[in-house]
Amino acid sequence: MSEKDKGYVDPELEKFIGENKEMLERLFRSEMVMMRRLFKGEKDLFEEAFRDERKRVEEFADRQKDKAKEAAQGMFNAFTDPEVQRHFMAMGMEFMMGMGALMSAMPLPDCFKDMAGKAEEARRSTAEGFSKAAADREGSGAAPERIEIEGAPKRASPVEKEEPRD
């Protein structure tokens, strides 16, 4: 729009506005009221939908958090179950016995074999301590099941097995 057009006012339009000023003001006021109602209604609907969705998300998050807690508690309970712990303890003792037997069977210097003997002594004392602790924990007249782990029979080392050559 040019500067010339901006300054131009249609005389018929000006006359119409002058004659119908009150009617136009009422029309604009009613349109404004209607638009405010419409926007307020839309705003209220949006806020309600937002609150509902937020509530659903919070409930979903709470359910997922509860499921995660239950899963973690289940895993913790599985690992701390006395029967599982008994097997893990036995497994550890078996491993120590296996390593001791391996050390004894290998052609190693005597210092290594001495370490294997000390490891066997430690295994025995640990098994006895574990059984004693279990008995103390029970506290009742009935003794708990004692875990007996027996070592493999000692074999002669390959060096000792060799027959003298003439």
KOLLUM-125927 format. One line per field, with one value per residue: residue number from 1; residue in three letters; x negated, z, y of N, C-alpha, C in turn. Coordinates in Angstrom, 1 decimal. Atoms other than C-alpha are relative to their C-alpha. Layout:
BEGIN
k (NUM | ...)
r (Ala | ...)
n_east (X | ...)
n_up (Z | ...)
n_north (Y | ...)
ca_east (X | ...)
ca_up (Z | ...)
ca_north (Y | ...)
c_east (X | ...)
c_up (Z | ...)
c_north (Y | ...)
//
This chain:
BEGIN
k (1 | 2 | 3 | 4 | 5 | 6 | 7 | 8 | 9 | 10 | 11 | 12 | 13 | 14 | 15 | 16 | 17 | 18 | 19 | 20 | 21 | 22 | 23 | 24 | 25 | 26 | 27 | 28 | 29 | 30 | 31 | 32 | 33 | 34 | 35 | 36 | 37 | 38 | 39 | 40 | 41 | 42 | 43 | 44 | 45 | 46 | 47 | 48 | 49 | 50 | 51 | 52 | 53 | 54 | 55 | 56 | 57 | 58 | 59 | 60 | 61 | 62 | 63 | 64 | 65 | 66 | 67 | 68 | 69 | 70 | 71 | 72 | 73 | 74 | 75 | 76 | 77 | 78 | 79 | 80 | 81 | 82 | 83 | 84 | 85 | 86 | 87 | 88 | 89 | 90 | 91 | 92 | 93 | 94 | 95 | 96 | 97 | 98 | 99 | 100 | 101 | 102 | 103 | 104 | 105 | 106 | 107 | 108 | 109 | 110 | 111 | 112 | 113 | 114 | 115 | 116 | 117 | 118 | 119 | 120 | 121 | 122 | 123 | 124 | 125 | 126 | 127 | 128 | 129 | 130 | 131 | 132 | 133 | 134 | 135 | 136 | 137 | 138 | 139 | 140 | 141 | 142 | 143 | 144 | 145 | 146 | 147 | 148 | 149 | 150 | 151 | 152 | 153 | 154 | 155 | 156 | 157 | 158 | 159 | 160 | 161 | 162 | 163 | 164 | 165 | 166)
r (Met | Ser | Glu | Lys | Asp | Lys | Gly | Tyr | Val | Asp | Pro | Glu | Leu | Glu | Lys | Phe | Ile | Gly | Glu | Asn | Lys | Glu | Met | Leu | Glu | Arg | Leu | Phe | Arg | Ser | Glu | Met | Val | Met | Met | Arg | Arg | Leu | Phe | Lys | Gly | Glu | Lys | Asp | Leu | Phe | Glu | Glu | Ala | Phe | Arg | Asp | Glu | Arg | Lys | Arg | Val | Glu | Glu | Phe | Ala | Asp | Arg | Gln | Lys | Asp | Lys | Ala | Lys | Glu | Ala | Ala | Gln | Gly | Met | Phe | Asn | Ala | Phe | Thr | Asp | Pro | Glu | Val | Gln | Arg | His | Phe | Met | Ala | Met | Gly | Met | Glu | Phe | Met | Met | Gly | Met | Gly | Ala | Leu | Met | Ser | Ala | Met | Pro | Leu | Pro | Asp | Cys | Phe | Lys | Asp | Met | Ala | Gly | Lys | Ala | Glu | Glu | Ala | Arg | Arg | Ser | Thr | Ala | Glu | Gly | Phe | Ser | Lys | Ala | Ala | Ala | Asp | Arg | Glu | Gly | Ser | Gly | Ala | Ala | Pro | Glu | Arg | Ile | Glu | Ile | Glu | Gly | Ala | Pro | Lys | Arg | Ala | Ser | Pro | Val | Glu | Lys | Glu | Glu | Pro | Arg | Asp)
n_east (-0.8 | 0.8 | -0.3 | -1.2 | -1.2 | -0.2 | -0.7 | -1.3 | -1.1 | -1.2 | -1.0 | -1.2 | 0.4 | 0.0 | -1.4 | -0.6 | 0.5 | -0.6 | -1.4 | -0.2 | 1.1 | -0.4 | -0.2 | 1.3 | 0.6 | -0.6 | 0.4 | 1.4 | 0.0 | -0.5 | 1.0 | 1.0 | -0.4 | -0.1 | 1.3 | 0.5 | -0.6 | 0.6 | 1.3 | 0.0 | -0.4 | 1.1 | 1.1 | -0.5 | 0.1 | 1.4 | 0.6 | -0.6 | 0.6 | 1.3 | 0.0 | -0.3 | 1.1 | 1.0 | -0.4 | 0.3 | 1.4 | 0.5 | -0.4 | 0.9 | 1.3 | -0.1 | -0.1 | 1.3 | 0.9 | -0.3 | 0.5 | 1.5 | 0.3 | -0.4 | 1.0 | 1.3 | -0.2 | 0.1 | 1.4 | 0.8 | -0.4 | 0.5 | 1.4 | 0.2 | -0.7 | 1.0 | 0.3 | 0.9 | 1.3 | 0.7 | 0.6 | 1.1 | 1.1 | 0.5 | 0.7 | 1.3 | 0.9 | 0.4 | 1.0 | 1.3 | 0.6 | 0.5 | 1.3 | 1.0 | 0.4 | 0.7 | 1.3 | 0.7 | 0.2 | 0.9 | 1.4 | 0.4 | 0.9 | -0.6 | -0.7 | -1.3 | -0.8 | -0.3 | -1.2 | -1.2 | -0.3 | -0.6 | -1.3 | -0.8 | -0.3 | -1.0 | -1.3 | -0.5 | -0.4 | -1.2 | -1.1 | -0.4 | -0.6 | -1.3 | -1.0 | -0.2 | -0.8 | -1.4 | -0.5 | -0.2 | -1.1 | -1.2 | -0.4 | -0.9 | 0.6 | 0.4 | 1.1 | -0.3 | 0.7 | 1.4 | 0.5 | 1.2 | 0.6 | 1.2 | 1.0 | 0.3 | 1.2 | 1.2 | 0.7 | 1.4 | 0.2 | 0.7 | 1.4 | 0.2 | -0.4 | 1.0 | 0.9 | 1.4 | 0.5 | 1.3)
n_up (0.0 | 0.1 | -0.9 | 0.5 | -0.4 | -1.4 | -0.4 | 0.7 | -0.8 | 0.9 | -0.6 | -0.3 | -1.2 | -1.2 | -0.3 | -0.6 | -1.4 | -0.9 | -0.2 | -0.6 | -0.9 | -1.2 | 0.4 | 0.2 | -1.3 | -0.6 | 0.8 | -0.4 | -1.4 | -0.1 | 0.6 | -0.9 | -1.1 | 0.6 | 0.2 | -1.3 | -0.4 | 0.8 | -0.4 | -1.4 | 0.0 | 0.6 | -1.0 | -1.0 | 0.5 | 0.1 | -1.3 | -0.6 | 0.7 | -0.5 | -1.4 | 0.1 | 0.5 | -1.0 | -1.0 | 0.6 | 0.1 | -1.4 | -0.4 | 0.7 | -0.6 | -1.3 | 0.2 | 0.4 | -1.2 | -0.8 | 0.7 | -0.1 | -1.4 | -0.2 | 0.7 | -0.8 | -1.3 | 0.4 | 0.3 | -1.2 | -0.8 | 0.6 | -0.4 | -1.4 | -0.5 | -0.7 | 0.8 | 1.1 | -0.7 | -0.4 | 1.2 | 0.4 | -0.9 | 0.4 | 1.2 | -0.3 | -0.6 | 1.1 | 0.8 | -0.7 | -0.1 | 1.3 | 0.2 | -0.8 | 0.7 | 1.2 | -0.5 | -0.4 | 1.1 | 1.0 | -0.3 | -0.5 | -1.2 | -1.3 | -0.6 | 0.5 | -0.7 | -1.4 | 0.1 | 0.2 | -1.3 | -0.8 | 0.5 | -0.4 | -1.4 | 0.0 | 0.4 | -1.1 | -1.1 | 0.4 | 0.0 | -1.4 | -0.5 | 0.6 | -0.6 | -1.3 | 0.1 | 0.3 | -1.2 | -0.9 | 0.5 | -0.2 | -1.4 | -0.5 | -0.4 | 1.2 | 0.8 | 1.5 | 0.8 | 0.1 | 1.4 | 0.1 | 1.3 | -0.1 | 1.0 | 0.8 | -0.5 | 0.5 | 1.0 | 0.1 | 1.1 | 1.1 | -0.3 | -0.8 | 0.7 | 0.9 | -0.5 | 0.3 | 1.3 | -0.1)
n_north (-1.2 | -1.2 | -1.1 | -0.7 | 0.8 | 0.0 | -1.3 | 0.0 | 0.5 | 0.0 | -0.8 | 0.8 | 0.8 | -0.9 | -0.3 | 1.2 | 0.1 | -1.1 | 0.2 | 1.3 | 0.1 | 0.8 | 1.4 | 0.6 | 0.2 | 1.2 | 1.2 | 0.3 | 0.5 | 1.4 | 0.9 | 0.1 | 0.9 | 1.4 | 0.5 | 0.2 | 1.3 | 1.1 | 0.2 | 0.5 | 1.4 | 0.8 | 0.0 | 0.9 | 1.4 | 0.4 | 0.2 | 1.2 | 1.1 | 0.0 | 0.5 | 1.4 | 0.7 | 0.0 | 1.0 | 1.3 | 0.2 | 0.3 | 1.3 | 1.0 | -0.1 | 0.7 | 1.5 | 0.5 | 0.0 | 1.2 | 1.3 | 0.0 | 0.4 | 1.4 | 0.8 | -0.1 | 0.7 | 1.4 | 0.4 | 0.0 | 1.2 | 1.2 | 0.1 | 0.1 | 1.2 | 0.8 | 1.1 | -0.4 | -0.4 | 1.3 | 0.5 | -0.8 | 0.3 | 1.3 | -0.2 | -0.7 | 1.0 | 1.0 | -0.7 | 0.0 | 1.3 | 0.3 | -0.7 | 0.6 | 1.3 | -0.3 | -0.4 | 1.2 | 0.9 | -0.6 | 0.0 | -1.4 | 0.0 | 0.4 | -1.1 | -0.1 | 1.1 | -0.4 | -0.9 | 0.8 | 0.6 | -1.1 | -0.3 | 1.1 | -0.3 | -1.1 | 0.5 | 0.8 | -0.9 | -0.8 | 0.9 | 0.2 | -1.3 | -0.2 | 1.0 | -0.5 | -1.2 | 0.4 | 0.6 | -1.1 | -0.8 | 0.7 | -0.2 | 1.0 | 1.2 | 0.8 | -0.5 | -0.1 | 0.9 | -0.4 | 0.1 | 0.8 | 0.0 | 0.8 | -0.2 | 1.1 | 0.7 | -0.5 | 0.8 | -0.3 | -1.0 | 0.6 | 0.1 | 1.2 | 1.2 | 0.5 | 1.0 | -0.3 | 0.5 | 0.5)
ca_east (0.0 | -1.5 | -1.6 | 1.0 | 3.4 | 2.8 | 4.1 | 7.2 | 10.5 | 13.6 | 16.3 | 19.1 | 17.3 | 16.8 | 20.5 | 21.5 | 19.3 | 20.6 | 24.2 | 23.7 | 21.1 | 23.1 | 24.1 | 20.5 | 19.3 | 21.9 | 21.0 | 17.2 | 18.0 | 20.1 | 17.4 | 14.8 | 16.8 | 17.5 | 13.8 | 12.8 | 15.3 | 14.0 | 10.4 | 11.1 | 13.0 | 10.2 | 7.6 | 9.7 | 9.9 | 6.2 | 5.3 | 7.7 | 6.2 | 2.7 | 3.5 | 5.1 | 2.1 | -0.3 | 1.6 | 1.4 | -2.3 | -2.9 | -0.9 | -2.8 | -6.1 | -5.0 | -4.0 | -7.3 | -9.2 | -7.3 | -8.0 | -11.7 | -11.7 | -10.0 | -12.5 | -15.5 | -14.1 | -13.6 | -17.2 | -18.5 | -16.4 | -17.6 | -21.3 | -20.8 | -18.7 | -20.5 | -20.3 | -21.9 | -24.6 | -25.3 | -25.9 | -28.1 | -30.1 | -30.5 | -31.4 | -34.1 | -35.5 | -35.5 | -37.4 | -40.0 | -40.4 | -40.7 | -43.4 | -45.2 | -45.1 | -46.3 | -49.2 | -50.1 | -49.9 | -52.0 | -55.8 | -56.4 | -59.0 | -58.3 | -57.4 | -54.4 | -53.3 | -53.7 | -51.3 | -48.9 | -49.1 | -48.4 | -45.5 | -44.1 | -44.4 | -42.6 | -39.9 | -39.4 | -39.3 | -36.9 | -34.6 | -34.7 | -34.1 | -31.2 | -29.6 | -30.2 | -28.7 | -25.7 | -25.3 | -25.6 | -23.1 | -20.5 | -20.6 | -18.2 | -18.9 | -19.1 | -22.4 | -22.3 | -23.5 | -27.3 | -28.9 | -31.5 | -33.8 | -36.5 | -39.6 | -40.6 | -43.1 | -46.6 | -48.4 | -52.0 | -53.4 | -54.7 | -58.2 | -57.8 | -56.1 | -59.0 | -61.0 | -64.8 | -66.5 | -69.6)
ca_up (0.0 | -1.0 | 1.1 | -1.1 | -0.4 | 3.3 | 3.5 | 1.4 | 3.3 | 1.4 | 2.1 | 1.9 | 4.4 | 6.7 | 6.4 | 7.1 | 10.2 | 11.5 | 11.1 | 12.5 | 15.1 | 18.1 | 16.2 | 15.1 | 18.7 | 20.0 | 17.2 | 18.1 | 21.8 | 21.3 | 19.0 | 21.6 | 24.4 | 22.1 | 21.3 | 24.9 | 25.8 | 23.0 | 24.0 | 27.7 | 26.9 | 24.7 | 27.4 | 30.0 | 27.8 | 27.1 | 30.8 | 31.8 | 29.1 | 30.2 | 33.9 | 32.9 | 30.8 | 33.5 | 36.0 | 33.6 | 33.1 | 36.9 | 37.5 | 34.8 | 36.3 | 39.7 | 38.4 | 36.6 | 39.7 | 41.7 | 39.1 | 39.2 | 43.0 | 42.9 | 40.4 | 42.4 | 45.6 | 43.8 | 42.6 | 46.0 | 47.7 | 45.2 | 45.9 | 49.6 | 49.9 | 52.5 | 50.1 | 47.3 | 49.7 | 50.9 | 47.3 | 46.6 | 49.7 | 48.7 | 45.2 | 46.5 | 48.7 | 45.7 | 43.7 | 46.4 | 46.7 | 42.9 | 42.8 | 45.7 | 43.9 | 40.7 | 42.6 | 44.1 | 40.8 | 38.8 | 38.7 | 40.8 | 43.4 | 47.0 | 48.0 | 45.7 | 47.2 | 50.7 | 49.6 | 48.4 | 51.8 | 53.5 | 51.2 | 52.1 | 55.8 | 55.2 | 53.4 | 56.3 | 58.9 | 56.8 | 56.4 | 60.1 | 60.9 | 58.5 | 60.0 | 63.5 | 62.5 | 61.1 | 64.3 | 66.4 | 64.2 | 64.5 | 68.3 | 68.6 | 70.0 | 66.5 | 64.8 | 61.2 | 58.5 | 58.5 | 55.1 | 54.5 | 51.7 | 51.2 | 49.3 | 46.4 | 47.3 | 47.0 | 43.9 | 43.4 | 41.3 | 37.8 | 39.0 | 41.7 | 39.3 | 37.0 | 37.3 | 37.5 | 34.2 | 34.1)
ca_north (0.0 | 3.4 | 6.5 | 8.0 | 5.1 | 5.2 | 8.8 | 8.0 | 7.5 | 6.4 | 8.9 | 6.3 | 4.1 | 7.0 | 7.9 | 4.3 | 4.1 | 7.4 | 6.4 | 2.8 | 3.5 | 2.1 | -1.0 | -1.7 | -1.2 | -3.7 | -6.1 | -5.8 | -6.2 | -9.3 | -10.8 | -10.0 | -11.7 | -14.7 | -15.0 | -14.7 | -17.5 | -19.6 | -19.2 | -19.7 | -22.9 | -24.1 | -23.1 | -25.0 | -28.1 | -28.0 | -27.6 | -30.4 | -32.7 | -31.7 | -32.5 | -35.9 | -36.8 | -35.8 | -37.9 | -40.9 | -40.4 | -40.2 | -43.3 | -45.2 | -44.0 | -45.2 | -48.6 | -49.0 | -47.9 | -50.5 | -53.2 | -52.2 | -52.4 | -55.8 | -57.1 | -55.8 | -57.2 | -60.6 | -60.6 | -59.6 | -62.3 | -64.9 | -64.1 | -63.9 | -67.1 | -69.3 | -72.3 | -70.4 | -69.0 | -72.6 | -73.7 | -70.7 | -71.4 | -75.0 | -73.9 | -71.6 | -74.4 | -76.8 | -74.2 | -73.8 | -77.5 | -77.8 | -75.1 | -76.8 | -80.2 | -78.5 | -76.9 | -80.3 | -82.1 | -79.6 | -79.8 | -76.7 | -75.8 | -76.8 | -73.2 | -73.3 | -76.7 | -75.2 | -72.4 | -75.0 | -76.7 | -73.4 | -72.8 | -76.2 | -75.4 | -72.1 | -73.9 | -76.3 | -73.6 | -71.5 | -74.5 | -75.1 | -71.4 | -71.3 | -74.4 | -72.9 | -69.6 | -71.3 | -73.3 | -70.1 | -68.3 | -71.0 | -70.9 | -73.7 | -77.1 | -78.7 | -78.2 | -77.0 | -79.2 | -79.2 | -78.7 | -81.4 | -80.8 | -83.4 | -82.8 | -84.9 | -87.7 | -86.6 | -87.9 | -88.2 | -85.4 | -86.3 | -85.8 | -88.4 | -90.8 | -91.0 | -94.1 | -93.8 | -94.3 | -96.4)
c_east (-0.9 | 0.4 | 1.2 | 1.3 | 0.3 | 0.8 | 1.4 | 1.0 | 1.2 | 1.1 | 1.3 | -0.2 | 0.0 | 1.4 | 0.7 | -0.4 | 0.6 | 1.4 | 0.2 | -1.0 | 0.4 | 0.2 | -1.3 | -0.7 | 0.6 | -0.4 | -1.5 | -0.1 | 0.5 | -1.0 | -1.2 | 0.3 | 0.1 | -1.4 | -0.7 | 0.5 | -0.6 | -1.4 | -0.1 | 0.4 | -1.1 | -1.2 | 0.4 | -0.1 | -1.4 | -0.6 | 0.5 | -0.7 | -1.5 | -0.1 | 0.3 | -1.2 | -1.2 | 0.2 | -0.3 | -1.5 | -0.6 | 0.4 | -0.8 | -1.4 | 0.0 | 0.1 | -1.3 | -1.0 | 0.3 | -0.4 | -1.5 | -0.4 | 0.2 | -1.1 | -1.4 | 0.1 | 0.0 | -1.4 | -0.8 | 0.4 | -0.6 | -1.5 | -0.2 | 0.7 | -1.1 | -0.4 | -1.0 | -1.4 | -0.8 | -0.7 | -1.2 | -1.2 | -0.7 | -0.8 | -1.4 | -1.0 | -0.5 | -1.1 | -1.3 | -0.6 | -0.5 | -1.3 | -1.1 | -0.5 | -0.8 | -1.5 | -0.9 | -0.4 | -1.1 | -1.5 | -0.5 | -1.0 | 0.8 | 0.7 | 1.4 | 0.9 | 0.3 | 1.2 | 1.3 | 0.5 | 0.7 | 1.4 | 1.0 | 0.4 | 1.0 | 1.3 | 0.7 | 0.5 | 1.2 | 1.3 | 0.5 | 0.6 | 1.3 | 1.0 | 0.2 | 0.9 | 1.4 | 0.7 | 0.4 | 1.2 | 1.3 | 0.5 | 0.9 | -0.8 | -0.5 | -1.1 | 0.3 | -0.9 | -1.4 | -0.4 | -1.3 | -0.5 | -1.4 | -0.9 | -0.2 | -1.2 | -1.3 | -0.6 | -1.5 | -0.3 | -0.7 | -1.5 | -0.3 | 0.4 | -1.1 | -0.9 | -1.4 | -0.5 | -1.5 | -0.9)
c_up (0.0 | 1.0 | -0.4 | 0.4 | 1.5 | 0.5 | -0.5 | 0.9 | -0.9 | 0.7 | 0.3 | 1.2 | 1.2 | 0.4 | 0.7 | 1.5 | 0.9 | 0.3 | 0.8 | 1.1 | 1.2 | -0.4 | -0.2 | 1.4 | 0.7 | -0.7 | 0.4 | 1.5 | 0.1 | -0.6 | 1.0 | 1.2 | -0.5 | -0.1 | 1.3 | 0.6 | -0.7 | 0.5 | 1.4 | 0.0 | -0.6 | 1.0 | 1.1 | -0.4 | -0.1 | 1.4 | 0.6 | -0.7 | 0.4 | 1.4 | -0.1 | -0.6 | 0.9 | 1.1 | -0.5 | 0.0 | 1.4 | 0.5 | -0.7 | 0.6 | 1.3 | -0.1 | -0.5 | 1.1 | 0.9 | -0.6 | 0.1 | 1.4 | 0.3 | -0.6 | 0.7 | 1.3 | -0.3 | -0.2 | 1.3 | 0.9 | -0.6 | 0.4 | 1.5 | 0.6 | 0.7 | -0.8 | -1.1 | 0.6 | 0.4 | -1.2 | -0.4 | 0.9 | -0.4 | -1.3 | 0.2 | 0.7 | -1.0 | -0.9 | 0.7 | 0.0 | -1.4 | -0.3 | 0.9 | -0.6 | -1.2 | 0.4 | 0.4 | -1.2 | -1.0 | 0.5 | 0.4 | 1.2 | 1.3 | 0.6 | -0.5 | 0.6 | 1.4 | 0.0 | -0.2 | 1.3 | 0.9 | -0.5 | 0.4 | 1.5 | 0.2 | -0.4 | 1.1 | 1.1 | -0.4 | 0.0 | 1.4 | 0.6 | -0.6 | 0.6 | 1.5 | 0.1 | -0.2 | 1.2 | 1.0 | -0.4 | 0.3 | 1.5 | 0.6 | 0.4 | -1.2 | -0.7 | -1.5 | -0.7 | -0.2 | -1.5 | 0.1 | -1.4 | 0.1 | -1.2 | -0.9 | 0.5 | -0.6 | -1.0 | 0.0 | -1.2 | -1.1 | 0.2 | 0.8 | -0.7 | -0.9 | 0.6 | -0.3 | -1.2 | 0.3 | -1.1)
c_north (1.2 | 1.0 | 0.7 | -0.7 | 0.0 | 1.3 | 0.0 | -0.6 | 0.1 | 0.7 | -0.8 | -0.9 | 0.8 | 0.4 | -1.2 | -0.2 | 1.0 | -0.3 | -1.3 | -0.2 | -0.9 | -1.4 | -0.7 | -0.2 | -1.2 | -1.3 | -0.4 | -0.5 | -1.4 | -1.0 | -0.2 | -1.0 | -1.4 | -0.6 | -0.3 | -1.3 | -1.2 | -0.4 | -0.5 | -1.4 | -0.9 | -0.1 | -1.0 | -1.4 | -0.4 | -0.3 | -1.3 | -1.3 | -0.1 | -0.7 | -1.5 | -0.8 | -0.1 | -1.0 | -1.4 | -0.3 | -0.3 | -1.3 | -1.1 | 0.0 | -0.7 | -1.5 | -0.6 | 0.0 | -1.2 | -1.3 | -0.1 | -0.4 | -1.5 | -0.9 | 0.0 | -0.8 | -1.5 | -0.4 | 0.0 | -1.2 | -1.3 | -0.2 | -0.2 | -1.2 | -0.9 | -1.3 | 0.3 | 0.3 | -1.3 | -0.6 | 0.9 | -0.2 | -1.3 | 0.1 | 0.7 | -1.0 | -1.0 | 0.6 | 0.1 | -1.3 | -0.4 | 0.7 | -0.6 | -1.3 | 0.3 | 0.4 | -1.2 | -0.8 | 0.6 | -0.1 | 1.4 | -0.1 | -0.2 | 1.3 | 0.2 | -1.1 | 0.4 | 1.0 | -0.8 | -0.7 | 1.0 | 0.3 | -1.1 | 0.1 | 1.1 | -0.4 | -0.8 | 0.9 | 0.9 | -0.9 | -0.2 | 1.2 | 0.2 | -0.9 | 0.5 | 1.2 | -0.3 | -0.6 | 1.1 | 0.8 | -0.7 | 0.1 | -1.0 | -1.2 | -0.9 | 0.7 | 0.1 | -1.0 | 0.5 | -0.3 | -0.7 | 0.1 | -0.8 | 0.3 | -1.2 | -0.8 | 0.5 | -1.0 | 0.4 | 1.0 | -0.8 | -0.2 | -1.3 | -1.3 | -0.6 | -1.1 | 0.3 | -0.7 | -0.5 | 0.3)
//
